[in-house]
Amino acid sequence: MKRSTFNYIADIIREYPTIDEYIHNREQELIYRYQELKDENVGGGRALNKRDESVAELAITVAEDRRLNNLRRNERVVRESLVESDATTKDIIYELYTRENCVYTLEGLAQKAHLSLAAVKKRRLRFFEKVAEKLGL
């Protein structure tokens, strides 16, 4: 796996604990976007049969927003990959990437899990490859 791909996946996994907040904030940005005051007092009256389609436009905007869809996809892929993984791999990923304050190094995790350093690296790499495959990288 290329280093850039590895680092990209590591960043996605590090964001996983707070990704729900990112999704919520992006939805709020789309729903309550800044609208400049429009001067509607320009000639003529209002059309009587004009339909208000702002709700439909908002739903389409939220459904088609690329950044929001990427956040949701990243959350789903990491969640599914964690569910499919064994307890030791989950512990490795948690300690290295999702824990707020990282306590262990790879060597410390190897000692804690009673594995060799190479076994810890293989488990981490298999997890990253699973995530990359699901992301289409």
C-alpha positions as CSV (number, residue, x, y, z in Angstrom):
1,M,0.0,0.0,0.0
2,K,1.3,3.4,-0.9
3,R,2.2,5.7,2.0
4,S,-0.2,8.4,0.8
5,T,-3.1,6.0,0.8
6,F,-2.1,4.6,4.2
7,N,-1.9,8.2,5.6
8,Y,-5.3,9.1,4.0
9,I,-7.0,6.1,5.6
10,A,-5.3,6.8,9.0
11,D,-6.8,10.3,8.8
12,I,-10.2,8.9,8.1
13,I,-10.0,6.6,11.0
14,R,-8.8,9.4,13.3
15,E,-11.8,11.4,12.4
16,Y,-14.2,8.5,13.1
17,P,-15.0,9.4,16.7
18,T,-16.1,12.9,15.8
19,I,-17.5,12.3,12.3
20,D,-21.1,12.4,13.6
21,E,-20.5,16.0,14.7
22,Y,-19.0,16.8,11.3
23,I,-22.0,15.3,9.5
24,H,-24.4,17.3,11.7
25,N,-22.5,20.6,11.2
26,R,-22.5,20.1,7.4
27,E,-26.2,19.4,7.4
28,Q,-26.8,22.6,9.4
29,E,-24.7,24.5,6.9
30,L,-26.8,23.3,4.0
31,I,-30.1,23.8,5.8
32,Y,-29.4,27.2,7.3
33,R,-27.2,28.7,4.6
34,Y,-26.6,32.4,4.4
35,Q,-29.1,34.2,2.2
36,E,-28.5,37.7,1.1
37,L,-31.5,40.0,1.5
38,K,-33.3,40.2,-1.9
39,D,-35.2,43.2,-2.9
40,E,-38.5,41.7,-4.2
41,N,-40.1,45.1,-4.7
42,V,-39.2,45.3,-8.3
43,G,-42.0,46.1,-10.7
44,G,-45.3,44.3,-10.9
45,G,-47.0,42.1,-8.3
46,R,-46.4,38.6,-7.2
47,A,-47.4,35.7,-9.3
48,L,-50.5,34.1,-7.9
49,N,-49.8,30.5,-8.9
50,K,-46.1,30.4,-8.1
51,R,-45.1,27.2,-6.3
52,D,-42.8,27.3,-3.3
53,E,-40.2,24.6,-4.0
54,S,-37.6,25.6,-1.4
55,V,-38.2,22.4,0.6
56,A,-37.7,20.2,-2.4
57,E,-34.6,22.2,-3.4
58,L,-33.2,21.8,0.1
59,A,-33.8,18.1,0.1
60,I,-32.0,17.7,-3.2
61,T,-29.1,19.9,-1.9
62,V,-28.7,17.8,1.2
63,A,-29.0,14.5,-0.8
64,E,-26.5,15.5,-3.4
65,D,-23.9,17.3,-1.4
66,R,-20.5,15.7,-2.2
67,R,-18.8,16.5,1.1
68,L,-21.7,15.3,3.2
69,N,-22.0,12.1,1.2
70,N,-18.2,11.5,1.6
71,L,-18.5,12.0,5.4
72,R,-21.4,9.5,5.6
73,R,-19.5,7.0,3.4
74,N,-16.3,7.2,5.5
75,E,-18.3,6.7,8.7
76,R,-20.1,3.7,7.3
77,V,-16.9,2.1,5.9
78,V,-15.0,2.4,9.1
79,R,-17.9,1.2,11.2
80,E,-18.4,-1.8,9.0
81,S,-14.7,-2.6,9.0
82,L,-14.6,-2.4,12.8
83,V,-17.6,-4.7,13.1
84,E,-16.0,-7.3,10.9
85,S,-12.7,-7.2,12.7
86,D,-11.7,-9.3,15.7
87,A,-11.3,-7.9,19.2
88,T,-7.5,-7.6,19.0
89,T,-7.6,-5.7,15.7
90,K,-10.3,-3.4,17.2
91,D,-8.1,-2.8,20.2
92,I,-5.1,-2.0,18.0
93,I,-7.0,0.5,15.9
94,Y,-8.6,2.1,19.0
95,E,-5.3,2.5,20.8
96,L,-3.4,3.9,17.8
97,Y,-6.0,6.0,16.0
98,T,-9.3,6.7,17.8
99,R,-8.3,7.1,21.4
100,E,-8.1,10.8,22.5
101,N,-4.7,10.5,24.0
102,C,-2.5,7.8,22.5
103,V,-0.9,5.8,25.3
104,Y,0.7,2.9,23.5
105,T,3.3,2.6,20.7
106,L,3.3,-0.3,18.3
107,E,5.7,-2.2,20.6
108,G,3.6,-1.4,23.7
109,L,0.5,-2.7,21.9
110,A,2.4,-5.9,20.9
111,Q,3.3,-6.5,24.5
112,K,-0.2,-5.8,25.7
113,A,-1.8,-8.1,23.2
114,H,0.9,-10.8,23.6
115,L,1.8,-10.6,19.9
116,S,4.9,-9.9,18.0
117,L,5.5,-6.4,16.5
118,A,5.2,-7.9,13.0
119,A,1.8,-9.5,13.9
120,V,0.5,-6.1,15.1
121,K,1.6,-4.4,11.9
122,K,0.0,-7.1,9.8
123,R,-3.3,-6.8,11.6
124,R,-3.2,-3.0,11.2
125,L,-2.3,-3.3,7.5
126,R,-5.1,-5.9,6.9
127,F,-7.6,-3.5,8.5
128,F,-6.4,-0.6,6.4
129,E,-6.6,-2.7,3.2
130,K,-10.2,-3.7,4.1
131,V,-11.1,0.0,4.5
132,A,-9.2,0.9,1.3
133,E,-11.1,-1.8,-0.6
134,K,-14.5,-0.6,0.6
135,L,-13.6,3.0,-0.2
136,G,-12.5,1.9,-3.7
137,L,-8.9,3.1,-3.3
